[in-house]
Amino acid sequence: MNPPSQTRLLWSARRGMLELDLILSPFITNEYDTLSDPERITLAELLTCTDVELYAWLTEREAPPAPFAPLVKR
């Protein structure tokens, strides 16, 4: 699987919750170039999760699943 482009990830990061938009979009804008291809693929998979899940993980209310943990911590 090819890693998604920065533009595709930014589009996927547009959520129903403003709080998530404020976390995800700057992360992708600032960190995309430093991510490895596997990390970019994992980020695309992370963005398929629900807003409720993402918000809980990104605000440290719940621990993310193991495959997402390093990326969420970052």
All heavy atoms as a GROMACS GRO file, in nm:
protein
  596
    1MET      N    1   0.084  -0.119   0.000
    1MET     CA    2   0.000   0.000   0.000
    1MET      C    3   0.088   0.124   0.000
    1MET      O    4   0.182   0.135   0.078
    1MET     CB    5  -0.090  -0.002   0.125
    1MET     CG    6  -0.176   0.117   0.141
    1MET     SD    7  -0.281   0.100   0.288
    1MET     CE    8  -0.390   0.231   0.260
    2ASN      N    9   0.055   0.219  -0.086
    2ASN     CA   10   0.130   0.343  -0.092
    2ASN      C   11   0.084   0.437   0.018
    2ASN      O   12  -0.035   0.442   0.050
    2ASN     CB   13   0.110   0.412  -0.227
    2ASN     CG   14   0.175   0.336  -0.339
    2ASN    OD1   15   0.277   0.273  -0.320
    2ASN    ND2   16   0.116   0.343  -0.457
    3PRO      N   17   0.176   0.513   0.074
    3PRO     CA   18   0.135   0.608   0.178
    3PRO      C   19   0.051   0.720   0.117
    3PRO      O   20   0.073   0.760   0.003
    3PRO     CB   21   0.267   0.661   0.232
    3PRO     CG   22   0.366   0.635   0.126
    3PRO     CD   23   0.319   0.516   0.050
    4PRO      N   24  -0.044   0.770   0.192
    4PRO     CA   25  -0.129   0.879   0.141
    4PRO      C   26  -0.052   1.011   0.135
    4PRO      O   27   0.043   1.033   0.210
    4PRO     CB   28  -0.242   0.886   0.243
    4PRO     CG   29  -0.184   0.829   0.367
    4PRO     CD   30  -0.083   0.727   0.324
    5SER      N   31  -0.096   1.098   0.048
    5SER     CA   32  -0.034   1.230   0.036
    5SER      C   33  -0.076   1.318   0.153
    5SER      O   34  -0.174   1.289   0.223
    5SER     CB   35  -0.079   1.297  -0.095
    5SER     OG   36  -0.216   1.328  -0.088
    6GLN      N   37  -0.002   1.424   0.172
    6GLN     CA   38  -0.035   1.518   0.278
    6GLN      C   39  -0.173   1.578   0.254
    6GLN      O   40  -0.252   1.593   0.349
    6GLN     CB   41   0.070   1.629   0.286
    6GLN     CG   42   0.047   1.726   0.400
    6GLN     CD   43   0.158   1.828   0.413
    6GLN    OE1   44   0.240   1.846   0.323
    6GLN    NE2   45   0.161   1.896   0.524
    7THR      N   46  -0.205   1.608   0.131
    7THR     CA   47  -0.336   1.666   0.098
    7THR      C   48  -0.448   1.570   0.134
    7THR      O   49  -0.549   1.611   0.192
    7THR     CB   50  -0.342   1.700  -0.052
    7THR    OG1   51  -0.236   1.790  -0.083
    7THR    CG2   52  -0.474   1.763  -0.088
    8ARG      N   53  -0.431   1.442   0.105
    8ARG     CA   54  -0.534   1.342   0.136
    8ARG      C   55  -0.552   1.330   0.288
    8ARG      O   56  -0.664   1.321   0.338
    8ARG     CB   57  -0.498   1.207   0.077
    8ARG     CG   58  -0.606   1.102   0.100
    8ARG     CD   59  -0.577   0.977   0.022
    8ARG     NE   60  -0.575   1.003  -0.119
    8ARG     CZ   61  -0.675   0.974  -0.202
    8ARG    NH1   62  -0.783   0.918  -0.157
    8ARG    NH2   63  -0.665   1.001  -0.329
    9LEU      N   64  -0.440   1.331   0.362
    9LEU     CA   65  -0.450   1.322   0.508
    9LEU      C   66  -0.517   1.446   0.567
    9LEU      O   67  -0.598   1.434   0.659
    9LEU     CB   68  -0.312   1.302   0.570
    9LEU     CG   69  -0.248   1.165   0.548
    9LEU    CD1   70  -0.106   1.163   0.601
    9LEU    CD2   71  -0.331   1.056   0.613
   10LEU      N   72  -0.484   1.562   0.513
   10LEU     CA   73  -0.549   1.684   0.562
   10LEU      C   74  -0.699   1.680   0.536
   10LEU      O   75  -0.778   1.723   0.620
   10LEU     CB   76  -0.487   1.808   0.497
   10LEU     CG   77  -0.354   1.853   0.554
   10LEU    CD1   78  -0.290   1.958   0.465
   10LEU    CD2   79  -0.372   1.905   0.695
   11TRP      N   80  -0.739   1.628   0.422
   11TRP     CA   81  -0.882   1.617   0.392
   11TRP      C   82  -0.948   1.519   0.490
   11TRP      O   83  -1.057   1.545   0.541
   11TRP     CB   84  -0.902   1.572   0.248
   11TRP     CG   85  -1.046   1.562   0.213
   11TRP    CD1   86  -1.120   1.449   0.203
   11TRP    CD2   87  -1.136   1.670   0.187
   11TRP    NE1   88  -1.250   1.479   0.172
   11TRP    CE2   89  -1.263   1.614   0.161
   11TRP    CE3   90  -1.121   1.809   0.183
   11TRP    CZ2   91  -1.374   1.692   0.132
   11TRP    CZ3   92  -1.233   1.886   0.153
   11TRP    CH2   93  -1.356   1.827   0.128
   12SER      N   94  -0.880   1.407   0.517
   12SER     CA   95  -0.934   1.308   0.611
   12SER      C   96  -0.939   1.360   0.754
   12SER      O   97  -1.018   1.311   0.835
   12SER     CB   98  -0.850   1.180   0.608
   12SER     OG   99  -0.856   1.121   0.481
   13ALA      N  100  -0.855   1.457   0.784
   13ALA     CA  101  -0.849   1.512   0.920
   13ALA      C  102  -0.962   1.610   0.947
   13ALA      O  103  -0.984   1.648   1.062
   13ALA     CB  104  -0.715   1.582   0.942
   14ARG      N  105  -1.036   1.649   0.845
   14ARG     CA  106  -1.150   1.739   0.865
   14ARG      C  107  -1.261   1.660   0.933
   14ARG      O  108  -1.313   1.565   0.878
   14ARG     CB  109  -1.197   1.795   0.732
   14ARG     CG  110  -1.091   1.883   0.668
   14ARG     CD  111  -1.136   1.935   0.537
   14ARG     NE  112  -1.257   2.016   0.557
   14ARG     CZ  113  -1.326   2.071   0.459
   14ARG    NH1  114  -1.287   2.052   0.334
   14ARG    NH2  115  -1.434   2.142   0.485
   15ARG      N  116  -1.291   1.698   1.056
   15ARG     CA  117  -1.383   1.620   1.138
   15ARG      C  118  -1.507   1.701   1.173
   15ARG      O  119  -1.517   1.818   1.142
   15ARG     CB  120  -1.312   1.577   1.267
   15ARG     CG  121  -1.174   1.516   1.252
   15ARG     CD  122  -1.172   1.397   1.164
   15ARG     NE  123  -1.239   1.285   1.227
   15ARG     CZ  124  -1.215   1.160   1.200
   15ARG    NH1  125  -1.125   1.128   1.112
   15ARG    NH2  126  -1.281   1.064   1.261
   16GLY      N  127  -1.595   1.636   1.246
   16GLY     CA  128  -1.714   1.703   1.295
   16GLY      C  129  -1.690   1.780   1.423
   16GLY      O  130  -1.774   1.857   1.466
   17MET      N  131  -1.575   1.758   1.483
   17MET     CA  132  -1.541   1.826   1.609
   17MET      C  133  -1.429   1.926   1.585
   17MET      O  134  -1.320   1.889   1.539
   17MET     CB  135  -1.494   1.725   1.715
   17MET     CG  136  -1.601   1.632   1.766
   17MET     SD  137  -1.535   1.515   1.889
   17MET     CE  138  -1.490   1.624   2.022
   18LEU      N  139  -1.454   2.051   1.616
   18LEU     CA  140  -1.353   2.155   1.599
   18LEU      C  141  -1.226   2.120   1.677
   18LEU      O  142  -1.114   2.144   1.629
   18LEU     CB  143  -1.408   2.290   1.646
   18LEU     CG  144  -1.311   2.408   1.643
   18LEU    CD1  145  -1.261   2.432   1.501
   18LEU    CD2  146  -1.375   2.531   1.701
   19GLU      N  147  -1.241   2.063   1.795
   19GLU     CA  148  -1.125   2.027   1.877
   19GLU      C  149  -1.030   1.934   1.802
   19GLU      O  150  -0.908   1.950   1.810
   19GLU     CB  151  -1.170   1.962   2.009
   19GLU     CG  152  -1.247   2.053   2.100
   19GLU     CD  153  -1.398   2.057   2.072
   19GLU    OE1  154  -1.442   2.012   1.963
   19GLU    OE2  155  -1.471   2.104   2.159
   20LEU      N  156  -1.087   1.838   1.731
   20LEU     CA  157  -1.003   1.745   1.654
   20LEU      C  158  -0.938   1.816   1.537
   20LEU      O  159  -0.821   1.790   1.505
   20LEU     CB  160  -1.085   1.625   1.607
   20LEU     CG  161  -1.127   1.529   1.716
   20LEU    CD1  162  -1.217   1.420   1.660
   20LEU    CD2  163  -1.006   1.467   1.786
   21ASP      N  164  -1.011   1.904   1.470
   21ASP     CA  165  -0.952   1.981   1.360
   21ASP      C  166  -0.830   2.060   1.409
   21ASP      O  167  -0.729   2.068   1.340
   21ASP     CB  168  -1.053   2.079   1.301
   21ASP     CG  169  -1.166   2.011   1.226
   21ASP    OD1  170  -1.154   1.891   1.195
   21ASP    OD2  171  -1.267   2.078   1.199
   22LEU      N  172  -0.842   2.115   1.529
   22LEU     CA  173  -0.734   2.197   1.584
   22LEU      C  174  -0.613   2.116   1.626
   22LEU      O  175  -0.503   2.170   1.641
   22LEU     CB  176  -0.786   2.280   1.702
   22LEU     CG  177  -0.892   2.385   1.666
   22LEU    CD1  178  -0.947   2.449   1.793
   22LEU    CD2  179  -0.835   2.489   1.572
   23ILE      N  180  -0.631   1.987   1.647
   23ILE     CA  181  -0.520   1.899   1.682
   23ILE      C  182  -0.462   1.834   1.557
   23ILE      O  183  -0.340   1.834   1.538
   23ILE     CB  184  -0.566   1.789   1.781
   23ILE    CG1  185  -0.608   1.850   1.914
   23ILE    CG2  186  -0.455   1.685   1.803
   23ILE    CD1  187  -0.678   1.753   2.008
   24LEU      N  188  -0.547   1.778   1.475
   24LEU     CA  189  -0.501   1.695   1.363
   24LEU      C  190  -0.440   1.775   1.248
   24LEU      O  191  -0.334   1.737   1.196
   24LEU     CB  192  -0.617   1.609   1.312
   24LEU     CG  193  -0.671   1.506   1.410
   24LEU    CD1  194  -0.800   1.445   1.358
   24LEU    CD2  195  -0.566   1.398   1.436
   25SER      N  196  -0.506   1.881   1.206
   25SER     CA  197  -0.455   1.956   1.090
   25SER      C  198  -0.316   2.014   1.112
   25SER      O  199  -0.228   1.997   1.027
   25SER     CB  200  -0.554   2.066   1.050
   25SER     OG  201  -0.673   2.007   1.002
   26PRO      N  202  -0.291   2.080   1.226
   26PRO     CA  203  -0.154   2.130   1.248
   26PRO      C  204  -0.051   2.016   1.257
   26PRO      O  205   0.062   2.031   1.210
   26PRO     CB  206  -0.163   2.205   1.380
   26PRO     CG  207  -0.307   2.241   1.394
   26PRO     CD  208  -0.382   2.129   1.329
   27PHE      N  209  -0.091   1.903   1.317
   27PHE     CA  210   0.002   1.791   1.325
   27PHE      C  211   0.042   1.746   1.186
   27PHE      O  212   0.161   1.729   1.156
   27PHE     CB  213  -0.059   1.673   1.403
   27PHE     CG  214   0.029   1.552   1.405
   27PHE    CD1  215   0.135   1.546   1.493
   27PHE    CD2  216   0.009   1.447   1.316
   27PHE    CE1  217   0.220   1.434   1.494
   27PHE    CE2  218   0.093   1.337   1.315
   27PHE     CZ  219   0.198   1.331   1.405
   28ILE      N  220  -0.056   1.729   1.098
   28ILE     CA  221  -0.025   1.683   0.962
   28ILE      C  222   0.057   1.787   0.888
   28ILE      O  223   0.156   1.754   0.823
   28ILE     CB  224  -0.155   1.650   0.887
   28ILE    CG1  225  -0.223   1.530   0.953
   28ILE    CG2  226  -0.127   1.622   0.739
   28ILE    CD1  227  -0.365   1.505   0.909
   29THR      N  228   0.020   1.913   0.901
   29THR     CA  229   0.094   2.020   0.833
   29THR      C  230   0.238   2.027   0.879
   29THR      O  231   0.330   2.041   0.799
   29THR     CB  232   0.024   2.156   0.857
   29THR    OG1  233  -0.108   2.148   0.804
   29THR    CG2  234   0.100   2.269   0.793
   30ASN      N  235   0.260   2.015   1.010
   30ASN     CA  236   0.394   2.032   1.066
   30ASN      C  237   0.479   1.905   1.067
   30ASN      O  238   0.602   1.914   1.066
   30ASN     CB  239   0.385   2.086   1.208
   30ASN     CG  240   0.323   2.224   1.213
   30ASN    OD1  241   0.344   2.305   1.125
   30ASN    ND2  242   0.245   2.249   1.316
   31GLU      N  243   0.417   1.789   1.072
   31GLU     CA  244   0.491   1.665   1.091
   31GLU      C  245   0.495   1.571   0.970
   31GLU      O  246   0.570   1.474   0.972
   31GLU     CB  247   0.434   1.588   1.211
   31GLU     CG  248   0.441   1.663   1.342
   31GLU     CD  249   0.584   1.686   1.388
   31GLU    OE1  250   0.671   1.601   1.364
   31GLU    OE2  251   0.608   1.792   1.449
   32TYR      N  252   0.416   1.598   0.868
   32TYR     CA  253   0.407   1.504   0.755
   32TYR      C  254   0.545   1.468   0.700
   32TYR      O  255   0.575   1.352   0.676
   32TYR     CB  256   0.318   1.562   0.644
   32TYR     CG  257   0.303   1.467   0.527
   32TYR    CD1  258   0.208   1.367   0.531
   32TYR    CD2  259   0.384   1.478   0.414
   32TYR    CE1  260   0.193   1.279   0.425
   32TYR    CE2  261   0.370   1.390   0.308
   32TYR     CZ  262   0.275   1.291   0.314
   32TYR     OH  263   0.262   1.203   0.211
   33ASP      N  264   0.629   1.568   0.678
   33ASP     CA  265   0.761   1.543   0.619
   33ASP      C  266   0.852   1.459   0.707
   33ASP      O  267   0.947   1.399   0.658
   33ASP     CB  268   0.830   1.676   0.586
   33ASP     CG  269   0.761   1.750   0.473
   33ASP    OD1  270   0.692   1.686   0.391
   33ASP    OD2  271   0.774   1.874   0.468
   34THR      N  272   0.824   1.454   0.837
   34THR     CA  273   0.908   1.376   0.927
   34THR      C  274   0.856   1.234   0.948
   34THR      O  275   0.925   1.152   1.010
   34THR     CB  276   0.920   1.444   1.066
   34THR    OG1  277   0.793   1.442   1.130
   34THR    CG2  278   0.970   1.587   1.052
   35LEU      N  279   0.736   1.203   0.898
   35LEU     CA  280   0.678   1.070   0.915
   35LEU      C  281   0.734   0.973   0.812
   35LEU      O  282   0.752   1.009   0.696
   35LEU     CB  283   0.526   1.076   0.901
   35LEU     CG  284   0.448   1.159   1.002
   35LEU    CD1  285   0.301   1.164   0.963
   35LEU    CD2  286   0.465   1.104   1.142
   36SER      N  287   0.758   0.852   0.855
   36SER     CA  288   0.798   0.747   0.762
   36SER      C  289   0.674   0.701   0.684
   36SER      O  290   0.561   0.731   0.722
   36SER     CB  291   0.858   0.629   0.838
   36SER     OG  292   0.758   0.568   0.919
   37ASP      N  293   0.696   0.627   0.576
   37ASP     CA  294   0.582   0.576   0.499
   37ASP      C  295   0.491   0.489   0.585
   37ASP      O  296   0.368   0.507   0.579
   37ASP     CB  297   0.630   0.500   0.375
   37ASP     CG  298   0.681   0.594   0.266
   37ASP    OD1  299   0.661   0.717   0.277
   37ASP    OD2  300   0.740   0.543   0.169
   38PRO      N  301   0.543   0.397   0.667
   38PRO     CA  302   0.453   0.320   0.753
   38PRO      C  303   0.375   0.408   0.852
   38PRO      O  304   0.258   0.381   0.880
   38PRO     CB  305   0.546   0.223   0.827
   38PRO     CG  306   0.664   0.209   0.737
   38PRO     CD  307   0.680   0.344   0.672
   39GLU      N  308   0.437   0.514   0.902
   39GLU     CA  309   0.366   0.604   0.992
   39GLU      C  310   0.256   0.680   0.919
   39GLU      O  311   0.149   0.704   0.974
   39GLU     CB  312   0.463   0.704   1.057
   39GLU     CG  313   0.553   0.643   1.161
   39GLU     CD  314   0.657   0.739   1.212
   39GLU    OE1  315   0.714   0.818   1.133
   39GLU    OE2  316   0.683   0.736   1.333
   40ARG      N  317   0.280   0.716   0.795
   40ARG     CA  318   0.177   0.784   0.715
   40ARG      C  319   0.058   0.691   0.692
   40ARG      O  320  -0.057   0.734   0.697
   40ARG     CB  321   0.235   0.831   0.583
   40ARG     CG  322   0.334   0.944   0.600
   40ARG     CD  323   0.402   0.981   0.472
   40ARG     NE  324   0.501   1.085   0.496
   40ARG     CZ  325   0.586   1.129   0.406
   40ARG    NH1  326   0.585   1.081   0.283
   40ARG    NH2  327   0.673   1.223   0.437
   41ILE      N  328   0.086   0.565   0.667
   41ILE     CA  329  -0.021   0.466   0.648
   41ILE      C  330  -0.098   0.448   0.778
   41ILE      O  331  -0.222   0.444   0.779
   41ILE     CB  332   0.037   0.334   0.596
   41ILE    CG1  333   0.089   0.353   0.453
   41ILE    CG2  334  -0.066   0.222   0.602
   41ILE    CD1  335   0.174   0.239   0.400
   42THR      N  336  -0.026   0.440   0.890
   42THR     CA  337  -0.092   0.427   1.020
   42THR      C  338  -0.177   0.549   1.050
   42THR      O  339  -0.288   0.537   1.103
   42THR     CB  340   0.013   0.404   1.132
   42THR    OG1  341   0.086   0.286   1.102
   42THR    CG2  342  -0.052   0.391   1.268
   43LEU      N  343  -0.128   0.667   1.016
   43LEU     CA  344  -0.205   0.789   1.037
   43LEU      C  345  -0.334   0.785   0.956
   43LEU      O  346  -0.441   0.821   1.006
   43LEU     CB  347  -0.122   0.912   1.002
   43LEU     CG  348  -0.190   1.048   1.018
   43LEU    CD1  349  -0.243   1.068   1.159
   43LEU    CD2  350  -0.094   1.160   0.980
   44ALA      N  351  -0.326   0.739   0.833
   44ALA     CA  352  -0.448   0.726   0.750
   44ALA      C  353  -0.546   0.630   0.815
   44ALA      O  354  -0.667   0.655   0.816
   44ALA     CB  355  -0.410   0.680   0.610
   45GLU      N  356  -0.496   0.520   0.871
   45GLU     CA  357  -0.583   0.425   0.940
   45GLU      C  358  -0.642   0.487   1.066
   45GLU      O  359  -0.760   0.467   1.097
   45GLU     CB  360  -0.504   0.298   0.975
   45GLU     CG  361  -0.463   0.218   0.853
   45GLU     CD  362  -0.363   0.108   0.884
   45GLU    OE1  363  -0.322   0.093   1.001
   45GLU    OE2  364  -0.324   0.038   0.790
   46LEU      N  365  -0.562   0.563   1.138
   46LEU     CA  366  -0.610   0.632   1.258
   46LEU      C  367  -0.725   0.725   1.225
   46LEU      O  368  -0.824   0.734   1.298
   46LEU     CB  369  -0.495   0.710   1.323
   46LEU     CG  370  -0.527   0.793   1.446
   46LEU    CD1  371  -0.555   0.703   1.565
   46LEU    CD2  372  -0.413   0.888   1.478
   47LEU      N  373  -0.716   0.791   1.111
   47LEU     CA  374  -0.818   0.888   1.073
   47LEU      C  375  -0.949   0.822   1.029
   47LEU      O  376  -1.048   0.892   1.008
   47LEU     CB  377  -0.764   0.980   0.963
   47LEU     CG  378  -0.652   1.073   1.007
   47LEU    CD1  379  -0.596   1.149   0.888
   47LEU    CD2  380  -0.698   1.168   1.116
   48THR      N  381  -0.952   0.690   1.022
   48THR     CA  382  -1.078   0.621   0.993
   48THR      C  383  -1.157   0.593   1.120
   48THR      O  384  -1.273   0.551   1.113
   48THR     CB  385  -1.055   0.488   0.918
   48THR    OG1  386  -0.986   0.397   1.003
   48THR    CG2  387  -0.979   0.510   0.787
   49CYS      N  388  -1.100   0.619   1.235
   49CYS     CA  389  -1.167   0.596   1.364
   49CYS      C  390  -1.270   0.707   1.388
   49CYS      O  391  -1.264   0.813   1.326
   49CYS     CB  392  -1.065   0.593   1.477
   49CYS     SG  393  -0.947   0.457   1.460
   50THR      N  394  -1.359   0.681   1.480
   50THR     CA  395  -1.464   0.779   1.509
   50THR      C  396  -1.408   0.900   1.582
   50THR      O  397  -1.302   0.893   1.646
   50THR     CB  398  -1.575   0.717   1.594
   50THR    OG1  399  -1.522   0.688   1.725
   50THR    CG2  400  -1.632   0.592   1.530
   51ASP      N  401  -1.482   1.009   1.576
   51ASP     CA  402  -1.443   1.131   1.647
   51ASP      C  403  -1.433   1.106   1.797
   51ASP      O  404  -1.341   1.155   1.862
   51ASP     CB  405  -1.543   1.244   1.621
   51ASP     CG  406  -1.533   1.301   1.481
   51ASP    OD1  407  -1.446   1.257   1.403
   51ASP    OD2  408  -1.612   1.391   1.449
   52VAL      N  409  -1.527   1.030   1.851
   52VAL     CA  410  -1.527   1.002   1.994
   52VAL      C  411  -1.401   0.926   2.034
   52VAL      O  412  -1.336   0.959   2.135
   52VAL     CB  413  -1.654   0.924   2.034
   52VAL    CG1  414  -1.649   0.879   2.179
   52VAL    CG2  415  -1.778   1.007   2.007
   53GLU      N  416  -1.364   0.826   1.956
   53GLU     CA  417  -1.241   0.750   1.985
   53GLU      C  418  -1.118   0.840   1.976
   53GLU      O  419  -1.034   0.841   2.066
   53GLU     CB  420  -1.226   0.634   1.886
   53GLU     CG  421  -1.327   0.525   1.903
   53GLU     CD  422  -1.320   0.424   1.790
   53GLU    OE1  423  -1.303   0.462   1.673
   53GLU    OE2  424  -1.334   0.304   1.821
   54LEU      N  425  -1.108   0.915   1.866
   54LEU     CA  426  -0.991   1.001   1.848
   54LEU      C  427  -0.979   1.103   1.961
   54LEU      O  428  -0.870   1.124   2.014
   54LEU     CB  429  -1.001   1.074   1.714
   54LEU     CG  430  -0.977   0.991   1.589
   54LEU    CD1  431  -1.008   1.072   1.464
   54LEU    CD2  432  -0.834   0.940   1.585
   55TYR      N  433  -1.089   1.164   1.997
   55TYR     CA  434  -1.085   1.265   2.102
   55TYR      C  435  -1.039   1.203   2.235
   55TYR      O  436  -0.956   1.261   2.306
   55TYR     CB  437  -1.221   1.333   2.117
   55TYR     CG  438  -1.217   1.451   2.209
   55TYR    CD1  439  -1.156   1.570   2.170
   55TYR    CD2  440  -1.273   1.444   2.337
   55TYR    CE1  441  -1.151   1.678   2.256
   55TYR    CE2  442  -1.268   1.553   2.422
   55TYR     CZ  443  -1.208   1.669   2.382
   55TYR     OH  444  -1.202   1.777   2.467
   56ALA      N  445  -1.090   1.086   2.266
   56ALA     CA  446  -1.051   1.018   2.391
   56ALA      C  447  -0.902   0.986   2.391
   56ALA      O  448  -0.834   1.002   2.492
   56ALA     CB  449  -1.134   0.892   2.411
   57TRP      N  450  -0.852   0.941   2.279
   57TRP     CA  451  -0.709   0.904   2.271
   57TRP      C  452  -0.619   1.027   2.272
   57TRP      O  453  -0.517   1.030   2.341
   57TRP     CB  454  -0.681   0.824   2.146
   57TRP     CG  455  -0.758   0.696   2.136
   57TRP    CD1  456  -0.810   0.621   2.240
   57TRP    CD2  457  -0.795   0.628   2.018
   57TRP    NE1  458  -0.875   0.512   2.191
   57TRP    CE2  459  -0.868   0.512   2.055
   57TRP    CE3  460  -0.774   0.651   1.883
   57TRP    CZ2  461  -0.918   0.420   1.962
   57TRP    CZ3  462  -0.824   0.561   1.790
   57TRP    CH2  463  -0.896   0.448   1.830
   58LEU      N  464  -0.657   1.130   2.196
   58LEU     CA  465  -0.572   1.248   2.184
   58LEU      C  466  -0.573   1.335   2.308
   58LEU      O  467  -0.480   1.412   2.330
   58LEU     CB  468  -0.612   1.329   2.061
   58LEU     CG  469  -0.588   1.258   1.926
   58LEU    CD1  470  -0.649   1.337   1.812
   58LEU    CD2  471  -0.439   1.236   1.903
   59THR      N  472  -0.678   1.324   2.388
   59THR     CA  473  -0.683   1.400   2.514
   59THR      C  474  -0.642   1.314   2.633
   59THR      O  475  -0.657   1.356   2.747
   59THR     CB  476  -0.823   1.457   2.537
   59THR    OG1  477  -0.918   1.350   2.541
   59THR    CG2  478  -0.861   1.558   2.430
   60GLU      N  479  -0.592   1.194   2.604
   60GLU     CA  480  -0.542   1.100   2.704
   60GLU      C  481  -0.648   1.057   2.804
   60GLU      O  482  -0.617   1.023   2.918
   60GLU     CB  483  -0.419   1.158   2.775
   60GLU     CG  484  -0.305   1.186   2.680
   60GLU     CD  485  -0.183   1.245   2.748
   60GLU    OE1  486  -0.194   1.293   2.863
   60GLU    OE2  487  -0.076   1.243   2.686
   61ARG      N  488  -0.773   1.055   2.763
   61ARG     CA  489  -0.881   1.003   2.849
   61ARG      C  490  -0.883   0.850   2.842
   61ARG      O  491  -0.928   0.786   2.935
   61ARG     CB  492  -1.015   1.060   2.806
   61ARG     CG  493  -1.024   1.208   2.831
   61ARG     CD  494  -1.152   1.265   2.774
   61ARG     NE  495  -1.145   1.410   2.776
   61ARG     CZ  496  -1.224   1.487   2.846
   61ARG    NH1  497  -1.318   1.434   2.921
   61ARG    NH2  498  -1.211   1.616   2.843
   62GLU      N  499  -0.837   0.797   2.730
   62GLU     CA  500  -0.827   0.653   2.710
   62GLU      C  501  -0.697   0.624   2.638
   62GLU      O  502  -0.646   0.708   2.563
   62GLU     CB  503  -0.943   0.600   2.625
   62GLU     CG  504  -1.079   0.610   2.689
   62GLU     CD  505  -1.189   0.559   2.598
   62GLU    OE1  506  -1.159   0.486   2.501
   62GLU    OE2  507  -1.305   0.592   2.624
   63ALA      N  508  -0.646   0.504   2.658
   63ALA     CA  509  -0.525   0.462   2.587
   63ALA      C  510  -0.563   0.419   2.446
   63ALA      O  511  -0.662   0.347   2.427
   63ALA     CB  512  -0.459   0.347   2.660
   64PRO      N  513  -0.486   0.461   2.347
   64PRO     CA  514  -0.515   0.419   2.210
   64PRO      C  515  -0.475   0.274   2.189
   64PRO      O  516  -0.391   0.220   2.263
   64PRO     CB  517  -0.429   0.512   2.125
   64PRO     CG  518  -0.315   0.548   2.213
   64PRO     CD  519  -0.371   0.550   2.354
   65PRO      N  520  -0.530   0.209   2.087
   65PRO     CA  521  -0.486   0.074   2.054
   65PRO      C  522  -0.335   0.075   2.022
   65PRO      O  523  -0.281   0.176   1.974
   65PRO     CB  524  -0.567   0.039   1.929
   65PRO     CG  525  -0.687   0.128   1.936
   65PRO     CD  526  -0.640   0.254   2.003
   66ALA      N  527  -0.270  -0.035   2.048
   66ALA     CA  528  -0.125  -0.045   2.033
   66ALA      C  529  -0.071   0.006   1.899
   66ALA      O  530   0.029   0.076   1.898
   66ALA     CB  531  -0.080  -0.189   2.058
   67PRO      N  532  -0.134  -0.026   1.786
   67PRO     CA  533  -0.077   0.022   1.660
   67PRO      C  534  -0.074   0.175   1.648
   67PRO      O  535   0.009   0.230   1.578
   67PRO     CB  536  -0.169  -0.037   1.552
   67PRO     CG  537  -0.242  -0.148   1.618
   67PRO     CD  538  -0.249  -0.114   1.764
   68PHE      N  539  -0.166   0.241   1.718
   68PHE     CA  540  -0.175   0.387   1.708
   68PHE      C  541  -0.099   0.459   1.819
   68PHE      O  542  -0.077   0.580   1.811
   68PHE     CB  543  -0.321   0.432   1.713
   68PHE     CG  544  -0.407   0.376   1.603
   68PHE    CD1  545  -0.535   0.331   1.631
   68PHE    CD2  546  -0.362   0.368   1.473
   68PHE    CE1  547  -0.616   0.282   1.531
   68PHE    CE2  548  -0.441   0.317   1.372
   68PHE     CZ  549  -0.569   0.273   1.400
   69ALA      N  550  -0.060   0.389   1.923
   69ALA     CA  551  -0.003   0.452   2.042
   69ALA      C  552   0.119   0.540   2.013
   69ALA      O  553   0.123   0.655   2.060
   69ALA     CB  554   0.030   0.347   2.147
   70PRO      N  555   0.219   0.494   1.936
   70PRO     CA  556   0.334   0.582   1.912
   70PRO      C  557   0.299   0.710   1.839
   70PRO      O  558   0.350   0.817   1.870
   70PRO     CB  559   0.429   0.496   1.827
   70PRO     CG  560   0.387   0.355   1.850
   70PRO     CD  561   0.239   0.361   1.878
   71LEU      N  562   0.207   0.699   1.744
   71LEU     CA  563   0.167   0.816   1.667
   71LEU      C  564   0.086   0.913   1.753
   71LEU      O  565   0.105   1.033   1.746
   71LEU     CB  566   0.086   0.770   1.546
   71LEU     CG  567   0.074   0.866   1.429
   71LEU    CD1  568   0.212   0.913   1.380
   71LEU    CD2  569   0.000   0.800   1.316
   72VAL      N  570  -0.004   0.861   1.835
   72VAL     CA  571  -0.085   0.945   1.923
   72VAL      C  572   0.005   1.015   2.025
   72VAL      O  573  -0.014   1.133   2.055
   72VAL     CB  574  -0.195   0.862   1.993
   72VAL    CG1  575  -0.262   0.942   2.104
   72VAL    CG2  576  -0.299   0.815   1.892
   73LYS      N  577   0.103   0.944   2.075
   73LYS     CA  578   0.195   1.004   2.174
   73LYS      C  579   0.273   1.120   2.112
   73LYS      O  580   0.298   1.220   2.176
   73LYS     CB  581   0.292   0.898   2.225
   73LYS     CG  582   0.384   0.950   2.331
   73LYS     CD  583   0.472   0.843   2.387
   73LYS     CE  584   0.562   0.902   2.494
   73LYS     NZ  585   0.650   0.801   2.553
   74ARG      N  586   0.307   1.105   1.988
   74ARG     CA  587   0.383   1.208   1.915
   74ARG      C  588   0.301   1.334   1.903
   74ARG      O  589   0.347   1.444   1.910
   74ARG     CB  590   0.415   1.154   1.776
   74ARG     CG  591   0.539   1.208   1.721
   74ARG     CD  592   0.577   1.130   1.601
   74ARG     NE  593   0.655   1.219   1.520
   74ARG     CZ  594   0.704   1.193   1.404
   74ARG    NH1  595   0.682   1.077   1.352
   74ARG    NH2  596   0.773   1.279   1.340
   0.00000   0.00000   0.00000
